[in-house]
């Protein structure tokens, strides 16, 4: 007993016909309608199954009668009668042999009418026997005729019982003349024989009608079962066509004996080439503990759910999730496994990416925490170095006496300040990445913020022979933000511009209104610009535009990253545009709601 043996199948259906596939998809489901053509077909087929036996008894009984009565009737009459019986029997056998291998899909009323004619012609010789030979025969011959005619009537009627009218036609054609002869004969014995024949004929007629009702009922039930199977077939076909899963079944040895269409399509193989293969052979040589677990469960006849196993398809390893349970018969006999499979390759890739992302995030957080801790631990002794070198350089406690010591002290102080700036940048970046930025918001004038930039960076600009220009903006324009962080953003942007602007260049700082009420603070330089390749990575931490440039200009590549983190903490962003050889423009975009135009002095003035 296999799954395939229980699967409803459409008769004479070519599973690979595309036109049939389309018709199946759009075929409506209808309530079962009684097809009388199918019922007539089943009736005729039932008669055809008994035709050889019926004709054999016809030939045998007619031969017995001729042999038994050879001396009682003219030989020519007996031979003519025998030829008629055997001729009709031979004609029926020839018709049966011609049609037995080409049974019709349906039957018309004409086929039933043809069967009625055959029944009449078959019964006619026996009826003629009772009509023309019964009255003038001795009693023993009359009894023989009555016995043979009655036997042929009942046996032939039974063979034709699937079509009641044909059975009655055949039976009455034989028995009616016999009963008339018996009932009209003066002999009491023959009268009793006629009465008995009438009673048995009536009972036989009732039996035929009952058998006919049973045949029609069985045909109707068969049609209902066929409709149900058709419905189940359509339901299963739609499930297989629309679902991403596939059905499969193995025998007791673990070999496939059924699989739905999706599995051969996925593997790019014919279904016939898959049936009979062990289930584990579908892996195509890819070892995995999942296949081992599957084999252990199947050996123990245990069900399993969502066991992930790898398979190799077109040199690509994909993953299936298999779910199945063992199948047992009514008496507990084991038939194999029946289950469902699903391609979960996309889910596994998504899960692997999620785990990799979580691992990267944990590593990133660990790195940021490490940098924050190390920056703090380094800044404490560095501040002491800066303080002591400043005392030495100022000769606070008296002259040193050796000028070179003073020069060394200033070098120590300058490089310590530079190292402290790098450590502060790393610490700020670590705090930003860990979400530790806290805004201390206040209201201040935008012009006041812009004017603070030259005071902080004039020395660096003069060292690089670069000019910083501040385009005035209305003093009534104010901002509500963290003044210290915004100042740090502009300092980082202007410092970056100073590094990459050659001597004689100009750096311009402007402010203007943007779309939807936003405020734009721009830093434009006439420097070397940034290539399109480097522009994609301009805000990445520790990104270096060029190693030699960085060695000449200093910095570790955190200024722009920190500036963007501070901008996004305010709900804004930084947009960087550049043309190689012409310069760059970095614009701080602050959202609407943070700026306003009112007459107010800033709370903080630096």
N, C-alpha and C positions, 0 to 999 in steps of 0.2 A: 504494500500500500504506500504510494508516494504522493507527494503534493501535486505532481503533474497529473496523476490519475484522477485527482479530485478537481482540477482546474476546469471550469467551464470553457469549452472551446467552440468556436463557430464552425459548423460543417462546411467543407469545401472552401476554406478561407486561405488565401495566400498571405502569410504573415508579412512578406516583404514587398507587397504591392503598394506603391505610394498612393494610387488612386483609392484603393480600399482603405488605406490608413486615413485619408481625408474623409471618406464617407463614414467611417466608424466614429470619428471625432464629432460629426454633426448629426449622427443618427439619433432621432428622438426616442424616448422610452414611452411605449404605449401599453395600455392595459391589454391583457390577453384576450384575443378574439377567437372564437371557435372557428376553425377552418374545416369546413365539411369536406373539402377536397382531400385533406390529409386523413380524415376519418375514413373516407371511401378507399383511399390508398391502403390504409392499414387493414381494412376488411378484405380487399382483394389479395393483399399479401398473405393474410392468414389463410385464405382458401388455397393460394398457390403452394403454401408449405405442405398441405395435405393432398395435393393433386396426385403425385406419383402413387401414394398408397391407395387412394380411392380408385384410380384407374386399374391398378393391379388387382384389387378385389373385384372390380367389374369384369375384367378379363377372366379371372379364375372362376367366379360364380357362373358366368355364361358358358365356360367350357364344361364345368361340372353338369350343368343342365343339359347341354347337348349330348354328352356322353350317357347320362342317365336316361334320356328319353329318345335314344337313337332308333329304337324299334317301335315307338308309339306314334311318331309323326312322320310325315314325308321328309325324306332326307334333304331334298332341295329346299324345303321350307326352313328346316333347321339351319342349313348352311347359309341361306340368305340372312336369316335373323342373326346368326353368329358374326357374319361379315359386317352387318350394321353395328352391332355392339362393339366389335373390335375396331372398326373404322372410326367410330366416334371417340373411343378411348385413345386410339393412336393420334387422332387430330388434337385431342386435348393435351396429350403428352408432348406433341411437337410444339404446340403453342406455349406450353409451360417452359420447355427447354429453351425456346427462342427468347423469352423475356426474363428468365430467372437471374441473369447477370446484368440486366439493365432495368432495374425496378424504377418506376416513375416517381418523381418527387411529389406528384399529386395525382388525383384520379377524377375524371369527369363523370357526369351522369350516364354518358354513353358507354363508359366502361362497365358500369353496373348493369345497364340494359344488355350489353353483350354477354355478361355472365348469366343473366336470366335466360337468354336464348340457349346458351350452352347447357344450362341445367335442364331445360325442357327437352332438348335434343338427346341428352344422356338418359333421361327417364323414359323417353318415348318407346324404345324397344322393349323395356320391361312392362310398360303399360300395355303395349300391343300383345305381349305374351299372355297377360291376364285376360285381355279382351277376346282374342281369337283362339287360344288354345285351352283355356281353362274349362269351358262348358262341356266340351266333348271328350274330356280326358277321364281316365279312371280316377278313383278316389285317391290312390297313392300318388299319382302324378299331380293331382290338384293340390294335395298337401305339400308336395315338393315345390310346385310353382308358388304357392302361398308363402312357404318358408323363405325361398330364395328372393321373391319380390319384396317381402317385408324386410328381410335383412338388408337388401340393397337400398331400399327406401330409407331405412333408419341410418345405415352407415353413410350413404351419400348425403342425407340431410344433415348429419353431424359434420361432415366435411364442409358443407356449404353454410353452416350455421352462422358464420360471420355476417352474411347478408341474408336476413330472414326471408325476404321474398324469393330469393333463389332457392333456399332450402325447402320452402313450402311448395314452390313450383315443381321441383324435382320429386318431392315426396308425394304430392297429390297426383302428379302425372303417373306414378306407379300404383299408388294405393287406391285411388278413386275407382278405376276399373275393377280392381280386385274386390273391393268392398261391395260394389254394385252386384258383381257376379255371385258373391257369397250370400248377400242378403236376399237376392231374388231366387236363389237355388232352393228347391224343396227339402233338401237334406238338412236335418237339424244340426249335424256336425259342421257343415259349411256355414250355416246361419250363425252358429256360435263363434266360428272363426272370424266371420265378418264383423260381428259385434266386438269381439276382442280387439281386432285390428283397428276398429273405429276408436275404441277407448284408448288404446296405446298411441294411435295417431294423434288424438287430441292432447294427450299428455306430452307427446313428443313435440307437438306444435308449441305448447306452453313453455317447454324446456328451451326450444329454439329462440323464442321471443325473449326469454330471460337471458340466454347466452348473448343475444344481440345487444340487449341493454348493457350487459357487462362489458361487451367489446367496445361499445360507444363510450361508456363511462371511462374505460381504461384509456381510450384514445384521447378523451378530453383531459384526463389527468396527465397523460404524456405531453400534451401540448402545454399545459400549465407548467410542468417541470421544465420543458424546453424554454419557455418564456422566462422562467426564473433563472435558468442557467445563462440565458442570453443577457439578462439584466446583471447578473453577477459578473459575467465576462466584460460587459461594458464598464461596470464599476471598477473592476480590477485594472482594466486597460487604462481608464482615465487616471487612476491612482498612479500606475507605473509611468504614465506619460507626463504627469504634472509634478510628481514628487521627486526629490533629489535622492531618495532611498531606492534600494532594490531588494527583491526577495530572492532567497536562495534556499536550497535543501540538499542535504547529503544523505547517502545511504549508510548502512551500518558500518561500512569500512571508511567512512569519511570522505567519499568521493561525490562530487556534484552530480545530481541527477535532475536538477531543475535550477534555472535562474531566470529572472525577468530580463526584459530587453535592455535595460539601462546598463547592466554589467557588461555584456559583450560590446556595447557601444563605447563604454569607457576604456575597455582594454584594447579596442580595435581588432577584435577577433570574432569569428563566427561562433554562434551558440553551440553548434555541433562539435566544435573543437574544444569547448570548455567542459561539456558534459563527460563525466567519467574521470576527470582529473581530481587529484586530492585537493582539498580546499587550501592547504598550506602551499601548494605549488604556485598559486597566484602571486606569491611574494616575489617570484622571479629571482630568487637567490639573495634577498635582503634579509639578513638575520636580525632578530629582535626578540627580547623577552616576551613580547606580546604574543608571538606565535607559539612560544613554548607554553605560556599560560593557557592559550586556547587548546593546545593538544592535551594538556593535563585535564582541563575541564571536560573535554569531550571523551577522554578515556574513562573518566569517573562518572560519565552521564550526568553532569551537573549543568544547570543553566548558567549563562554568563551575560552580562550587560555592558555595553560600551567598552569592549576591549579594543584598545587602539593597536593596530598592526600596520607596518609599512609595506608598501608594494612599489615595484619599479615599473613605470609606464613610460615608454619613449625616453629612456635614460633619465627620467625624473622620478625621485622618490616622493610618493604621495602617501597619505595616511587615511586608513579606513577605521571606522568604529563599527564593530560587529556585535550584534545582540541575537541570541538564539536560545532555544531550549530543546531538549530531547523529545522525540515524538514516540508515543507508545500506543499500541492497539488496545481494543477492549479487553483482551485477555492478558495485557501486560507485556506483549512482545515489543521489542525495540525496533524501530524502523529507521532511525537516523536523526539528524538535527534539521530543524526548520527555523529560519531567522531572517533578519533584515540587516542590510549594510548601508553605511553613510560615508561619503567622502568628507572628512573633517580636516583636510589639509589647510584650508584657509583659517579655520579656527585655531589650529595648532600654531600656524605662523603668527597669528595675532597674539596668542598667548606667549609665545617665545619673545615677540617684540615687547610685550608688556613687561615680562620679567626682566628683559635686558634694559628696558627704560627705568624700571624701578632700581635695578642694580646700579645703573649709571647715576641716577639721582642720589642714591645713598653714597656712592663714591664722591659725587660732587659736593654733597653736604659735608662729608667727612673732610674733603680737601679744604672747603671754605672754613670749617671750624679750625682745622690745623693752621691755616694761614692766619686766622684771627688770633689764635693763641700765640703763635710764634711772633706775629707782629707786635703783640702787646709785650711779650717777653723781651724782644729786641729793643723796643722803644724806650723801655725804662733805663737800661744801662747807657743807651745812646744819648739820652737827655743829659746824663751825668757827664759823658765825654764832651758834649757841646758846652755844657756849663763850665767845666774846668778849663777847656781850651779857650773859652772866652775870657776867663779870669787871667789866664797866662798871657793872651794877646793884649789885654788892656794893662798888664803889669799892675794889677790892682794892689798887690802886696809888696810892690817895689820893683825896681828895674832888674831885668834879667842879665843884661850885660853883653849878651851875644846876639847880634841882629838875626842870625840864621835861626835861632830858637823862636824868635817872634814870627818869622816867616813860616816855620813849621807849624806853629800853633794856629796861625790863620788858615793854613792848608787843612789842618785837622778839623777846624771849625767849619770851613766851607764844605768839605766832603761829608762831614757828619750831617750838616743841614740837608745836603742832597740825599743822603741815605735815609734820613728821617722823612723827607718828602715821599720817597718811594715806599717806605714802610707805611706811611699814612695812607697812600693810595691803595696799597694792598689791603689794609685794614678796612678802609671804606668800601672797597669792592666786596670783601667777604661779608661785611655787615649787610650790604645791599642784596647779595645773593641769598642770604639767610632770612631776608624779609625783616630785618631789624631797623629799617629806616623809620624814624618817628619825626613827623613834621611839627615844628614849633611855629605855627602860622601867626602872621601879623600883617597889618596894613601899612604899605610904604609907597613912596613915589617911585615910578619907574626910572625917571631921570636921575634920581639920587643913586639908584642901583648902577646905572651906566657910568656915572661919574666916578664911582669907586674903582672901576677897572683900571684906568690909567695909573692911579696912585699906587696900585699893587704891582703893576707890570711895566712901569716906565723904565725901570733899571734893566729888565730883561730885553725890552724893546731897544733901548739905547745900545746895549751890548751887541745886538744883532743889526744895528743901524736900520731899524724898521720903525715906521711912524704909525701911531695908533690915533685914529680919528673917531670921535663920538658925535654922531648926528643927533642934535637935540630933539627931544620929544616934548609934548605938552607937560608942564609940571602938574597939571590937574589930573593926569593919567596915573592911576594908582593900581597896585597889585595887592591881593591877599594871598600870601604864600609864606614859605619858610625863607626868610631873607638870606640866611647864611648859606643854604643849599643852592639857591638861585645864583648867588654871587660865586659859589664854587663852580657851578655849571659854566658861567661866562668866563671865569678865570681859566678853566680847562680849555674852553674853545679858543680863547685868544692866545693862550700859551701854545696850543697846538699850531695855530696860525703863525706865530712868531718863529717856531722851529723850522717851518717849511716855506718861509718867505725869504727870498734872497735880500741882501743889503739894498737899500733904496726903495724897498716895497712899502705898500700901504695896507693897513688893516682897518676896515671901517665897521663900526658897530652901529646898528640902526634898530628902530622899533616901528612897527606899523600894525594896523588892524588887519586881521585875516578873515576868512569866511566863517559865517555862523557865530560872529562875535568873539572869535579867538584872537589872541595876541601873539605877534611874531617878533622875536628878538633875534637878529641876524648878525653873524660875524663873517665878513667877506674879506678875503686876502687876494694878493696878486702873486701868490707863490707858485710852486712847481706843479701844483695840481695832483690829482690821484687818478690812476688808470681805472678802467671799468672793472678789471679783474680784482684789484685791491679794494674797490669801492664796495663790493659785495661783503667783505669781511672787516669793514672799517670800524665797526662797533664791537668786534670780538675781543675779549680780554687778552692782553699780551700779544696782540697782532702787531707785527712790524712791517712797515711798508717796504723797507730795504735795510738789510743789515748794516751796510756801510753808512747809510744816512742816519740810522739810529745810533751808530757808534759816534758819528760826528755831532749829532744834535742831542743825544741823551734821551732818557725816558725808557719806560718798560712797556708802554702801550696800554695803559689803563685809563688815561684821561678821558677819552671819548666814551669808554664803557661806563665809567662812573657817572659822567654827565648824563648819559641816557637813562641810567637807573634812577638818578635824582629827578629827571624830567618826568619819567613814568610814575614816580611816586606822587607827583602833583597831578596826575591824570593827563599829562601831555606827552611829547615825544621830541626827538631831534631828527631833522631831515638834513642829509648831507648831499650836496651837489658839487660836482667838480668837472673841470675841463683840463686835461693834461697840458701843461705849458702856459695856462692862462690864470689859474687860481681856483679857489674853492670857496663855497659858501655853506656855513653850518647855521641852521635856523632852529631856535628853540620855539616850539609851538605849545602855547598854554591854552587850555580850553576856556570857553566862555564861562562867565561867572566868577573868574578870578580877577579880572580887570574891571575897572570902572573909571569914570571921568568926574572927579570931585576935587574941590579945593581942600587939601589936607596935607599936613606935614607928616613925613614918615616917622614911625615910632622908633626906628633904628637908623642911626647915621654913622656910617663908617668911612 
